[in-house]
């Protein structure tokens, strides 16, 4: 049986290599995007917690918070 690379034409090899490279780049981009979204969500939760803590402290101190 002939070697697989010999059965594939050079143009097909190049196309396959480019497709593989693009797929790898897309996978990395998707992973990074998911990580960024997760971090943004975590930061939003932390900001919400901080706002609640500040509100609680203001209530304990007898200071009214801003009207919403």
Buried (B, 14 or more C-beta within 10 A) or exposed (E): EEEEEEEEEEEEEEEEEEEEEEEEEEEEEEEEEEEEEEEEEEEEEEEEEEEEEEEEEEEEEEEEEEEE
